[in-house]
């Protein structure tokens, strides 16, 4: 929408639309309705709640169809009720009561939201939203990112490249090895995502089943709560105040922030490799790199990703630090903050897509990589002085420092120096055969 305040709902909407069913206002309302309906269904199956008979198959289908047919138009009806109630969860309760009018379930409509506090519904809704978004949207992109980095590592595993430490020429590596480092860092975070729990609570106004127990003292409410939450696919948290403490959310946002930070590091390195000439980018017909310099093909995908990851991490850090706090048994800080969960994931999703797009446009400039290495024969000072140390030649480091530091070093000058060394012929031969291109250690095997 051209008048949208947030770029997620404007410029970038098409790139994040798959998150809308989870983190939009419609998504939140629908998940609340799902929890309310699921709770009513299970309550009807609890024999200890004698005033609420078990629902028939027809009645269960009626409730299922309410959820199945819930669309944006129906969500607007809930918002209209909220305009009067000034309470979003209560609006869902009234909406559901309205849907049950003139049905066989109308006499039992007071059991909707029975003994619940709003947070019983909200915490379960957010847990379901997060779980659904992670499993169906975010994790596939995270896995694709790791897969792509591993594929590039394999593709370029034998291509030598000049390393830069402190921005200065250093011991060579291979292009594939450097991508493997990124892949392995991301893989470790991906494994943590796979173990992520999504917690939920259903225990009343301050977490003690107070109202539940007064109404039905013989019902095992902890067992009921455990079964209900597990049926939703969530992990029960029995020990809470009015709110579920959100610690699991903090864990999720922390690991997402780390994944994003590693990707920022990768974006910056790849940007530098492009700037250096190690990579070229495939030209896309119709695209413009600069409004005034026609020759430019800018690394915009990696820049776009870096910027969006920064925004995402700012949101996630605030969520992670804020959500575990609540004054006494409840305050509303978390309610306000949680409405921005989708913002963090939205900016992350844009970034993942941008990085993947950029990776698919990379073309390795092998000729440049070779020429860059051949200009830096001084790199062989390290292996030469190491072999000299092996044979106890005094001041090996200092001698190589004198030979190479601040001087132009060529293949010939390295050969002349090695020839003067009093070391076994086998080691001398190995050093004479060495070049910056071949001095890559175990990078290819790794």
C-alpha positions in Angstrom: 0.0 0.0 0.0 1.5 3.3 -1.1 0.3 5.1 2.1 1.7 2.5 4.5 3.8 3.9 7.3 5.8 0.7 7.7 7.8 -0.5 4.7 6.8 -4.1 5.7 3.2 -3.2 4.8 4.2 -1.0 1.9 7.3 -1.4 -0.3 8.2 -4.9 1.0 4.8 -6.3 1.6 5.1 -8.9 -1.2 8.3 -10.2 0.3 6.8 -10.8 3.7 3.2 -11.7 2.9 3.7 -15.3 4.0 4.1 -14.0 7.6 0.7 -12.2 7.6 -1.4 -15.3 8.6 0.7 -15.4 11.8 1.7 -11.9 12.8 -1.0 -9.6 11.4 -4.0 -8.4 13.4 -6.1 -10.9 11.6 -3.6 -13.6 12.4 -3.7 -12.8 16.1 -7.5 -12.7 16.2 -7.8 -16.0 14.4 -5.4 -17.7 16.8 -7.3 -16.3 19.8 -10.5 -17.7 18.3 -8.7 -21.1 17.7 -7.7 -21.2 21.4 -11.2 -20.2 22.7 -12.9 -22.9 20.5 -10.3 -25.6 21.4 -10.8 -24.8 25.1 -14.6 -25.0 24.8 -14.4 -28.3 23.0 -12.1 -29.8 25.6 -14.1 -28.4 28.5 -17.1 -30.2 27.1 -15.2 -33.5 27.2 -14.3 -33.1 30.9 -16.7 -35.3 32.9 -16.2 -33.3 36.1 -17.8 -30.2 34.4 -21.3 -31.6 34.7 -23.2 -28.5 33.6 -21.5 -28.7 30.2 -22.6 -31.9 28.3 -20.3 -33.5 25.8 -20.8 -32.0 22.4 -22.2 -34.1 19.6 -20.3 -34.6 16.3 -22.6 -32.1 14.7 -21.8 -29.5 17.4 -18.1 -30.1 17.2 -18.3 -29.6 13.4 -20.2 -26.3 14.0 -17.3 -25.0 16.1 -14.7 -26.3 13.6 -16.5 -24.5 10.8 -16.5 -21.2 12.6 -12.8 -21.3 12.7 -12.4 -22.8 9.2 -14.6 -20.0 7.7 -13.0 -17.2 9.7 -11.6 -14.7 7.2 -10.7 -11.0 7.1 -14.4 -10.0 6.8 -15.1 -12.0 10.0 -12.1 -10.4 11.7 -13.5 -7.0 11.0 -16.6 -8.0 12.9 -14.4 -8.8 15.9 -12.8 -5.4 15.5 -16.2 -3.7 15.5 -17.1 -5.4 18.8 -13.7 -4.3 20.2 -14.6 -0.7 19.4 -17.3 -1.0 22.0 -15.6 -3.3 24.6 -12.2 -1.6 24.3 -10.8 -5.1 25.0 -9.5 -7.3 22.2 -9.8 -10.7 23.9 -13.3 -10.0 25.2 -14.3 -9.0 21.7 -13.3 -12.5 20.5 -15.4 -14.0 23.3 -18.5 -11.9 22.4 -17.9 -12.7 18.7 -18.0 -16.5 19.4 -21.1 -16.1 21.6 -22.8 -14.3 18.7 -21.9 -17.1 16.3 -23.5 -19.6 18.6 -26.8 -17.8 18.9 -29.8 -19.8 17.6 -27.7 -23.0 17.7 -27.8 -26.0 20.1 -24.7 -24.6 21.7 -26.2 -21.2 22.7 -27.4 -22.4 26.1 -23.7 -23.3 26.9 -22.1 -20.1 25.6 -21.2 -18.9 29.2 -18.6 -21.7 29.2 -16.7 -19.7 26.5 -13.6 -18.3 28.2 -14.7 -20.1 31.4 -12.4 -19.2 34.4 -9.8 -17.8 32.0 -7.9 -14.6 32.1 -7.1 -12.8 28.8 -3.5 -13.9 29.1 -4.5 -17.6 29.1 -5.7 -17.0 25.6 -3.0 -14.5 24.5 0.0 -16.5 25.6 -1.2 -19.6 23.8 -2.1 -17.6 20.7 1.4 -16.1 20.5 3.0 -19.4 21.1 1.0 -20.9 18.2 1.8 -18.0 16.0 5.5 -18.2 16.7 5.6 -22.0 16.3 3.6 -21.8 13.0 5.7 -19.0 11.6 9.0 -20.6 12.5 8.1 -24.1 11.1 6.4 -22.9 8.0 8.2 -19.7 7.0 11.4 -18.9 8.8 13.0 -22.4 9.2 12.8 -23.2 5.5 14.6 -20.0 4.7 17.2 -20.6 7.4 17.8 -24.1 6.0 18.0 -22.8 2.5 20.7 -20.3 3.6 22.8 -23.0 5.2 22.4 -25.3 2.1 23.4 -22.5 -0.2 26.5 -21.6 1.8 27.5 -25.3 1.9 27.0 -25.6 -1.8 29.3 -22.6 -2.6 31.9 -24.0 -0.2 31.9 -27.2 -2.2 31.8 -25.5 -5.5 34.9 -23.3 -4.8 36.7 -25.6 -2.3 39.9 -25.9 -4.5 40.2 -22.2 -5.5 43.0 -20.5 -3.7 42.5 -16.9 -2.5 44.5 -14.3 -0.7 43.5 -13.8 2.9 43.5 -10.5 4.6 44.0 -10.1 8.3 43.8 -6.6 9.6 43.2 -5.7 6.0 46.8 -6.9 5.1 47.9 -9.8 2.9 48.0 -13.0 5.0 48.3 -16.8 4.8 46.2 -18.0 1.8 43.0 -19.9 2.1 40.5 -21.2 -0.5 37.2 -19.5 -1.4 35.3 -22.6 -0.5 36.9 -22.8 3.0 35.8 -19.3 3.8 32.2 -20.1 2.8 32.4 -23.2 4.8 33.2 -21.2 7.9 30.0 -19.2 7.4 28.0 -22.4 6.7 29.2 -24.1 9.9 28.5 -21.0 12.0 25.0 -20.8 10.7 24.5 -24.6 11.0 25.2 -24.4 14.8 22.5 -21.8 15.3 20.1 -23.8 13.1 20.5 -26.8 15.4 19.5 -24.6 18.3 16.3 -23.5 16.4 15.4 -27.2 16.1 15.4 -27.6 19.9 13.3 -24.5 20.5 10.3 -25.0 22.8 7.1 -23.0 22.7 5.6 -22.7 26.1 2.0 -22.1 27.2 0.0 -21.7 30.3 -3.7 -22.1 31.2 -4.1 -21.4 34.9 -6.1 -18.3 35.5 -5.7 -14.8 36.8 -2.5 -15.3 38.9 -1.5 -18.8 37.9 -3.2 -20.8 40.7 -6.4 -22.1 39.1 -8.3 -20.1 41.7 -11.6 -19.7 39.9 -11.4 -23.1 38.3 -11.1 -24.8 41.7 -14.0 -22.9 43.3 -16.3 -23.8 40.4 -15.2 -27.5 40.1 -13.1 -28.6 43.1 -13.0 -32.2 42.0 -11.5 -31.6 38.6 -7.7 -32.1 38.3 -7.1 -28.8 36.6 -3.3 -29.2 36.3 -3.9 -32.4 34.4 -6.6 -30.7 32.3 -4.3 -27.8 31.5 -1.4 -30.1 30.6 -3.4 -32.1 28.2 -5.0 -29.0 26.6 -1.6 -27.3 26.0 0.0 -30.5 24.7 -2.9 -31.0 22.3 -2.1 -27.6 20.9 1.4 -28.8 20.2 2.9 -26.6 22.9 4.9 -27.3 26.1 3.0 -26.6 29.4 4.4 -24.1 31.8 2.6 -24.7 35.2 4.6 -22.1 37.2 3.6 -18.6 36.2 2.0 -15.4 37.5 -0.9 -14.1 35.4 1.4 -14.2 32.4 3.6 -16.9 30.9 7.0 -15.5 31.6 8.2 -15.3 28.0 11.6 -16.8 28.7 11.3 -19.2 25.8 10.5 -16.2 23.5 13.7 -14.5 24.7 15.6 -17.7 23.9 14.1 -17.7 20.4 14.9 -14.0 19.7 18.5 -14.5 21.0 19.3 -17.3 18.7 17.6 -15.5 15.8 19.8 -12.4 16.6 22.9 -14.6 16.5 22.0 -16.1 13.2 21.3 -12.6 11.8 24.6 -11.3 13.2 26.6 -14.1 11.5 24.8 -13.3 8.3 25.7 -9.6 8.7 29.3 -10.7 9.0 28.9 -12.8 5.8 27.2 -9.9 3.9 30.1 -7.6 4.8 32.8 -10.0 3.8 31.1 -10.8 0.5 30.7 -7.1 -0.1 34.4 -6.6 0.4 35.2 -9.5 -1.9 33.1 -7.9 -4.6 34.8 -4.6 -4.0 38.2 -6.2 -4.2 37.4 -7.9 -7.5 37.3 -11.5 -6.3 33.7 -11.7 -7.3 31.7 -10.3 -10.2 27.9 -10.1 -10.2 25.7 -11.4 -12.9 24.1 -8.5 -14.8 20.3 -8.5 -14.7 18.6 -7.0 -17.8 16.9 -3.7 -17.0 18.5 -3.1 -13.6 20.2 0.2 -13.0 23.3 0.3 -10.7 23.6 4.1 -10.5 21.5 7.1 -11.6 24.6 8.7 -13.0 27.3 6.0 -13.5 26.0 3.5 -16.1 28.9 1.0 -15.6 28.1 0.2 -12.0 26.7 -3.2 -10.8 26.3 -2.5 -7.1 26.2 -5.2 -4.4 22.8 -4.0 -3.3 21.5 -7.4 -2.2 24.1 -7.7 0.5 23.7 -4.1 1.5 19.9 -4.5 1.7 20.3 -7.6 3.8 22.7 -6.0 6.2 20.4 -3.1 6.8 17.3 -5.2 7.3 19.2 -7.6 9.6 20.2 -4.6 11.7 16.6 -3.5 12.1 15.5 -7.0 12.9 18.1 -7.4 15.6 17.2 -4.1 17.2 13.6 -5.3 17.5 14.7 -8.8 18.8 17.1 -7.4 21.3 14.3 -5.2 22.8 11.9 -8.1 22.8 14.5 -10.4 24.4 15.4 -7.9 27.2 11.8 -6.6 27.8 9.5 -9.6 27.7 11.0 -11.6 30.7 10.1 -8.6 33.0 6.7 -8.0 34.5 5.8 -5.9 37.6 4.5 -8.2 40.3 1.9 -10.5 38.9 1.1 -8.5 35.7 1.6 -5.4 33.8 0.8 -4.6 30.1 4.3 -3.9 28.9 4.6 -7.3 27.2 1.3 -6.9 25.5 2.4 -3.7 23.7 5.9 -5.2 22.8 4.6 -8.5 21.5 2.6 -6.8 18.8 6.0 -6.1 17.1 7.2 -9.7 17.0 6.2 -9.9 13.3 8.3 -6.8 12.6 11.5 -8.5 13.7 10.7 -11.6 11.6 9.6 -9.5 8.7 12.9 -7.6 8.4 14.7 -10.9 8.9 12.8 -12.6 6.1 13.5 -9.7 3.7 17.2 -10.0 4.6 17.4 -13.8 4.0 15.8 -13.4 0.6 18.2 -10.6 -0.3 21.3 -12.5 0.7 20.1 -15.6 -1.2 19.4 -13.4 -4.3 22.9 -11.9 -4.0 24.6 -15.3 -3.6 22.9 -16.6 -6.8 24.3 -13.6 -8.7 28.0 -14.2 -7.6 30.5 -15.1 -10.3 34.0 -16.0 -9.0 36.8 -14.2 -10.8 39.5 -17.0 -10.7 41.9 -15.0 -12.8 41.9 -12.1 -10.3 42.3 -14.5 -7.4 45.4 -16.0 -9.1 46.9 -12.6 -10.0 46.3 -11.3 -6.5 48.2 -14.3 -5.0 51.1 -14.0 -7.4 51.6 -10.4 -6.4 52.2 -11.5 -2.8 55.2 -13.8 -2.7 56.1 -12.3 0.7 53.3 -14.6 2.1 55.9 -17.4 2.0 57.8 -15.8 4.8 55.7 -17.8 7.2 56.4 -21.3 5.9 60.1 -20.5 5.3 60.7 -19.2 8.8 58.7 -22.1 10.3 60.9 -24.7 8.5 64.0 -22.7 9.6 62.8 -22.9 13.2 62.3 -26.6 12.8 66.0 -26.9 12.1 67.0 -24.5 14.9 68.3 -21.8 12.6 68.8 -18.8 14.9 66.6 -15.7 14.5 64.5 -17.2 11.7 61.6 -14.8 12.2 63.9 -11.8 12.3 65.7 -12.9 9.1 62.4 -13.2 7.2 61.2 -9.9 8.6 64.3 -8.2 7.3 63.9 -9.9 3.9 60.2 -9.1 3.4 58.9 -6.2 5.5 58.3 -3.1 3.4 60.0 -4.6 0.3 58.9 -6.0 -3.0 59.3 -9.7 -2.9 59.3 -11.8 -6.0 59.4 -15.5 -6.8 63.0 -15.1 -7.7 64.0 -13.4 -4.4 62.3 -16.1 -2.4 64.1 -18.8 -4.4 67.5 -17.1 -3.9 66.9 -16.9 -0.1 65.8 -20.5 0.2 68.8 -21.7 -1.8 71.1 -20.2 0.9 69.5 -22.1 3.7 71.4 -24.9 5.4 68.5 -27.3 5.7 67.9 -30.9 4.5 67.3 -31.1 0.8 63.9 -32.6 1.2 62.6 -29.5 3.1 64.5 -27.2 0.7 62.8 -28.9 -2.2 59.4 -28.5 -0.6 59.9 -24.8 0.0 61.2 -24.2 -3.6 58.1 -25.9 -5.0 55.8 -23.7 -2.9 53.9 -20.8 -4.3 51.2 -18.5 -2.8 48.7 -20.5 -4.8 49.7 -23.8 -3.4 50.2 -22.6 0.2 46.7 -23.3 1.4 47.3 -25.9 4.1 44.3 -28.2 4.6 41.8 -25.8 3.3 40.8 -28.0 0.3 40.4 -31.1 2.5 38.4 -29.2 5.1 
